[in-house]
Amino acid sequence: MSLATEPRLGVVEALAARRVPRTLHPIAWWLWALGLATAVSRTTNPILLILVLAVLGFVIGQRRVEAPWARAFKYYLAMALVVIALRVVFRTVFASGIAPTDHVLFRLPHIAAPHWYAGVQFGGPVSLEVLLAAAADGLRLGTLLCCIGAANALANPKRALRVLPGALYELGVAVVVSISVAPQLVESVQRVRRARRLRAGTAKGLRVLRSIVIPVLEDALERSLRLAAAMDSRGYGRVGRATRGSRRVTAALLLTGMLGLCAGAYGLLDASAPRHLGLPAIAVGAGLCCAGLALGGRRVTRTRYRPDPWLAPEWIVAGCGVLCAVLLFVSTGYSAADLNPSFSPLRWPTLPVVPALAILLAAVPGVVAPPVRRT
């Protein structure tokens, strides 16, 4: 190797080192998170729910990018704790009957309800079994929130807008703006707190709330106006060459397809529903939605700069979430009662092996997803 080629190779290696690594497709992260959320909706077992939270924390710690909107997961954890506390409080106040073998912790003053409000009891004895069941139910709701928070922390919602079909153009804009509100508020709060520390602000507690709320609201309004101007300058909201009749047909197909999907989901969940409300209604609804998407996609022509690829890591990440949901729905290899243990009589919940392995399978994206660049 000559000396003249050594500096050139050094430049090439430096450019390769500075190359930004590829980020995973945002839809893959959302499919993974929605699969986990579907699995969470099937169980109130606190061991499995805590395992799901551990998996979410592991994947976020390994594949979260260094962006302000990616730091919102801890706020979702705080919201989950609030949900658990509220569920326990409501279950304590609006108590129902307890079993004779329950362990009574304390008694609240009983308020008699009218006859037309039968079935709800205000106050009365509160047992340990009731509080544990309420905490497990609140933990399930909190874990569902954390699954959505994980998707917000791992996937950039603005990048997901580029892959939506043309028929969901306006709806996609509204969804992206709505799900990016929480990360933007978190970023605004962090920026205002950092500015206060630079100005030697030492006030704490409720007194500092007044000095934070107004700048945060002003920053959120300014960001919304800036986003609207940027979207308008890039042609968001234009209808293309579609006529009024084609737009009405597209809306009718999508609305009818959504109604068919809802009716099919109800038919699958309710065993007493007619047979044609199950899989046939879902198939018809999916066909109508696909027709509406295909027809609506013709009215808007968009070009994409550097489209996000869908490669093997995307298939693995999305497949892990979907497979986790499927394994918790089929109830094969374990008892369905293990997913929703009873706390009366009081006993420690068991750990079913197959659901636990399915949840651990959802931690694979923390290893196979493209690594992020750390600074």
C-alpha positions in Angstrom: 0.0 0.0 0.0 1.4 3.4 -1.0 1.7 6.3 1.3 -0.6 8.3 -1.1 -3.6 6.1 -0.4 -3.3 6.1 3.4 -4.8 9.7 3.9 -7.7 8.8 1.5 -8.5 5.7 3.5 -8.4 7.7 6.7 -11.0 10.1 5.3 -13.3 7.2 4.2 -13.1 5.6 7.6 -13.8 8.9 9.3 -16.9 9.5 7.1 -18.1 5.9 7.8 -17.7 6.5 11.5 -19.7 9.7 11.3 -22.5 8.1 9.3 -25.8 8.2 11.2 -27.0 4.6 11.9 -30.3 3.5 10.5 -33.3 3.9 12.7 -36.0 1.3 12.9 -39.3 1.8 11.0 -41.8 3.6 13.3 -44.6 1.3 12.3 -42.6 -1.7 13.5 -42.3 -0.1 17.0 -46.0 0.7 17.0 -46.9 -2.9 16.0 -44.6 -4.2 18.8 -46.1 -1.9 21.4 -49.7 -2.6 20.3 -49.0 -6.3 20.5 -47.8 -6.0 24.0 -50.8 -3.8 24.9 -53.1 -6.5 23.5 -51.3 -9.1 25.6 -51.6 -6.9 28.7 -55.4 -6.5 28.2 -55.7 -10.3 28.6 -54.3 -10.6 32.1 -54.4 -9.1 35.6 -51.6 -11.3 36.9 -49.3 -8.8 38.7 -46.2 -10.9 38.0 -46.8 -10.9 34.3 -47.6 -7.2 34.3 -44.4 -6.4 36.2 -42.6 -8.5 33.7 -44.1 -6.5 30.8 -42.9 -3.3 32.5 -39.4 -4.8 32.8 -39.4 -5.7 29.1 -40.5 -2.1 28.2 -37.8 -0.6 30.3 -35.1 -2.9 28.8 -36.1 -2.2 25.2 -36.3 1.6 25.8 -33.0 1.6 27.6 -31.3 -0.2 24.7 -33.0 1.5 21.6 -34.2 4.9 22.7 -32.7 7.7 20.6 -31.3 10.9 22.2 -34.2 13.2 21.5 -36.4 15.3 23.8 -39.6 13.5 22.7 -37.9 10.2 23.6 -37.7 11.1 27.3 -41.4 10.9 28.0 -41.5 7.3 29.3 -40.9 8.3 32.9 -43.9 10.5 32.8 -46.0 7.6 31.6 -44.7 5.6 34.5 -45.9 8.4 36.8 -49.3 8.4 35.1 -49.5 4.6 35.7 -48.9 5.1 39.4 -51.6 7.7 39.5 -54.0 5.3 37.7 -53.2 2.6 40.3 -53.8 5.0 43.2 -57.1 6.2 41.7 -58.3 2.7 41.1 -57.6 1.7 44.7 -59.3 4.8 46.1 -62.4 4.4 44.0 -62.6 0.7 44.9 -62.3 1.6 48.5 -65.0 4.3 48.4 -67.4 2.5 46.1 -67.0 -0.9 47.8 -69.0 -3.9 47.2 -69.8 -7.0 49.3 -66.9 -8.9 50.7 -66.6 -12.6 51.4 -66.8 -13.9 55.0 -63.2 -15.2 54.8 -61.8 -11.8 53.7 -59.3 -9.9 55.9 -61.1 -6.7 56.8 -58.5 -3.8 57.2 -60.8 -0.9 58.2 -64.4 0.3 57.8 -65.7 3.5 56.2 -69.0 5.2 57.1 -71.8 3.5 55.1 -74.1 5.7 53.0 -77.3 4.2 51.9 -77.9 4.4 48.1 -81.4 4.8 46.5 -83.2 1.8 45.2 -82.6 2.8 41.6 -78.9 2.9 42.2 -78.7 -0.7 43.4 -75.5 -2.6 43.1 -73.2 0.2 44.3 -72.3 0.6 47.9 -70.8 3.8 49.4 -68.4 3.0 52.2 -68.5 -0.1 54.4 -65.8 -2.6 55.3 -62.7 -2.7 53.1 -60.7 -5.9 52.9 -57.2 -6.7 51.9 -58.5 -8.9 49.0 -60.5 -6.0 47.6 -57.5 -3.7 47.6 -55.2 -6.2 46.0 -57.8 -6.9 43.2 -58.1 -3.1 42.6 -54.3 -2.7 42.6 -54.0 -5.5 40.0 -56.7 -4.0 37.8 -55.1 -0.6 38.1 -51.7 -2.1 37.3 -53.2 -3.5 34.0 -54.5 -0.1 33.0 -51.1 1.6 33.9 -49.2 -1.0 31.9 -51.4 -0.3 28.9 -50.5 3.4 29.2 -46.8 2.4 29.5 -47.0 0.4 26.2 -48.3 3.5 24.4 -45.6 5.5 26.1 -42.9 3.1 24.9 -44.1 3.5 21.3 -43.9 7.3 21.7 -40.4 7.0 23.2 -39.1 4.7 20.4 -40.9 5.8 17.3 -40.9 9.3 15.9 -44.6 10.1 15.3 -43.8 12.6 12.5 -41.9 9.9 10.5 -45.0 7.6 10.8 -47.0 10.1 8.9 -45.0 9.6 5.8 -46.1 5.9 5.4 -49.8 6.4 5.8 -51.9 5.9 2.7 -53.5 8.8 1.0 -57.0 8.1 2.2 -55.9 8.6 5.8 -54.1 11.8 4.9 -56.1 14.2 7.1 -56.7 11.6 9.8 -53.0 10.8 10.0 -52.2 14.5 10.5 -54.6 14.8 13.4 -53.3 11.6 15.0 -49.7 12.6 14.7 -50.4 16.0 16.2 -52.4 14.5 19.0 -49.8 11.8 20.0 -47.0 14.3 19.8 -48.6 16.7 22.3 -47.3 14.8 25.4 -43.6 14.7 24.2 -43.8 18.3 23.2 -45.1 19.3 26.6 -42.4 17.3 28.3 -39.8 19.0 26.2 -41.3 22.5 27.0 -41.3 21.8 30.7 -37.7 20.6 30.6 -36.6 23.7 28.6 -38.5 26.1 31.0 -36.9 24.4 34.1 -33.5 24.6 32.6 -34.0 28.3 31.8 -35.1 28.9 35.4 -32.0 27.2 36.8 -29.8 29.4 34.6 -31.5 32.4 36.1 -30.9 31.1 39.6 -34.5 30.3 40.2 -34.8 28.5 43.6 -38.5 28.5 44.2 -40.1 25.1 44.7 -43.6 23.6 45.2 -46.8 25.3 44.2 -45.1 28.7 44.0 -43.1 27.7 41.0 -46.2 26.4 39.2 -47.3 29.9 38.1 -43.9 30.7 36.6 -43.8 27.4 34.6 -47.4 27.0 33.3 -47.5 30.3 31.3 -44.2 29.7 29.4 -45.1 26.1 28.7 -48.5 27.1 27.3 -46.9 29.9 25.2 -44.3 27.5 23.9 -46.9 24.8 23.0 -49.0 27.5 21.1 -45.9 28.7 19.3 -45.0 25.1 18.3 -48.5 24.4 17.1 -48.5 27.5 14.9 -45.1 26.7 13.5 -46.1 23.1 12.8 -49.3 24.3 11.0 -47.3 26.7 8.9 -44.8 24.0 8.0 -47.5 21.5 7.1 -49.3 24.1 5.0 -46.1 25.0 3.1 -45.6 21.3 2.2 -49.1 20.8 0.8 -50.9 19.1 3.6 -54.6 19.3 3.2 -54.8 19.5 -0.6 -57.2 17.1 -2.2 -55.5 16.7 -5.6 -57.6 15.8 -8.6 -60.3 14.0 -6.8 -63.9 15.1 -7.4 -66.5 15.5 -4.7 -68.2 12.3 -5.7 -65.0 10.2 -5.3 -64.3 11.7 -1.9 -67.8 10.8 -0.7 -67.4 7.3 -2.0 -64.0 7.0 -0.2 -65.5 8.2 3.0 -68.5 5.9 2.7 -66.3 2.8 2.1 -64.1 3.6 5.0 -67.0 4.3 7.4 -68.8 1.2 6.4 -65.6 -0.9 6.7 -65.0 0.5 10.2 -68.5 -0.4 11.2 -68.0 -3.9 9.8 -64.8 -4.3 11.8 -66.5 -3.2 15.0 -69.4 -5.6 14.4 -67.0 -8.4 13.8 -65.1 -7.7 16.9 -68.3 -7.7 18.9 -69.3 -11.0 17.3 -66.0 -12.6 18.3 -66.2 -11.3 21.9 -69.8 -12.1 22.5 -70.6 -15.8 22.3 -74.4 -15.2 22.1 -74.0 -13.0 19.0 -75.1 -14.3 15.6 -72.5 -16.2 13.6 -72.4 -13.7 10.7 -71.1 -11.0 13.1 -67.8 -12.8 13.7 -65.2 -13.5 11.0 -67.5 -12.8 8.0 -68.2 -9.3 9.2 -64.4 -8.7 9.9 -63.6 -10.0 6.4 -66.2 -7.7 4.7 -65.1 -4.7 6.8 -61.5 -5.3 6.0 -62.3 -5.5 2.2 -64.3 -2.3 2.3 -61.5 -0.5 4.2 -58.9 -1.7 1.6 -61.1 -0.5 -1.2 -61.5 2.9 0.4 -57.8 3.2 1.0 -57.0 2.2 -2.6 -59.5 4.7 -4.0 -58.5 7.5 -1.7 -54.8 7.0 -2.4 -55.3 8.2 -6.0 -56.3 11.7 -5.1 -53.0 12.7 -3.5 -49.6 12.2 -5.1 -46.7 12.5 -2.7 -43.0 12.0 -3.2 -40.9 10.6 -0.4 -37.4 11.7 0.3 -35.3 8.8 1.6 -38.2 6.4 2.5 -37.8 4.2 5.5 -36.9 0.6 4.5 -38.7 -2.4 5.9 -36.1 -5.1 6.3 -35.5 -8.1 8.5 -35.2 -6.2 11.8 -38.6 -4.6 11.2 -40.2 -8.0 10.6 -38.6 -9.4 13.8 -39.7 -6.5 16.0 -43.2 -6.5 14.7 -43.4 -10.3 14.8 -42.3 -10.4 18.5 -45.2 -8.1 19.5 -47.8 -9.9 17.4 -46.6 -13.4 18.6 -46.8 -12.3 22.2 -50.4 -11.2 21.8 -51.3 -14.4 19.9 -49.7 -16.7 22.6 -51.8 -14.9 25.3 -55.0 -15.3 23.3 -54.9 -18.9 22.3 -54.5 -20.2 25.9 -52.5 -23.3 24.8 -50.1 -24.9 27.3 -51.5 -23.2 30.4 -54.7 -22.5 32.2 -56.6 -19.4 31.3 -57.3 -18.9 35.0 -53.6 -18.2 35.6 -53.9 -15.0 33.6 -56.6 -13.6 35.9 -55.9 -14.9 39.4 -58.5 -14.5 42.2 -57.4 -12.9 45.4 -60.3 -14.3 47.4 -59.2 -16.5 49.2 -55.9 -14.8 49.6 -53.0 -16.6 47.8 -49.9 -15.8 45.8 -50.5 -15.7 42.0 -48.8 -18.4 40.0 -46.5 -17.7 37.1 -47.6 -19.5 33.9 -44.6 -20.5 31.9 -45.9 -20.0 28.3 -47.2 -16.4 28.9 -43.9 -15.5 30.7 -41.9 -16.8 27.8 -44.1 -14.9 25.3 -43.5 -11.7 27.2 -39.8 -12.3 27.4 -39.9 -12.9 23.6 -41.0 -9.2 23.3 -37.6 -8.2 24.7 -35.8 -9.5 21.6 -36.2 -6.1 19.8 -33.8 -4.6 22.4 -31.1 -6.7 20.8 -32.0 -7.2 17.1 -33.2 -3.6 16.4 -30.6 -1.4 14.8 -28.5 0.2 17.5 -28.8 4.0 18.1 -25.9 6.4 18.1 -24.8 7.5 21.5 -23.1 10.8 22.1 
